[in-house]
Amino acid sequence: MKCVIDTGKVDSTFARSVVDALKARETLLLQNDAFRAAVFHDPRYNILLSEDDRQQARVHLSNTWANILRLSRDANDCRESPTSSLGIDDELDALLKEKEKSQVAENYE
């Protein structure tokens, strides 16, 4: 914002091109849900958002929180219930430990 304001004060073709590019980028950024949610949380810049943007930010934050909770719950479920692939990992772990023991024994002989 400050860059747009300061650059806009410079009277040159290049400065006008930079300001136009910055404004176009700002428009694109404000269409991004994550960026809009971040701006929503910052009281200094929150004023830039329309009421519709604020509502979309709230929805995005709610959906993000719901996904975090779901993933956390799924991760806990995975830790609590063993799967068939764990057997393979356990067998591999046992094989590696056995190999390590035999190498240690050979080194001491």
PyMOL commands that set and color helices and strands:
alter all, ss='L'
color gray80, all
select helices_A, chain A and resi 2-8+13-29+33-41+46-48+51-80+84-108
alter helices_A, ss='H'
color red, helices_A
deselect
rebuild
show_as cartoon
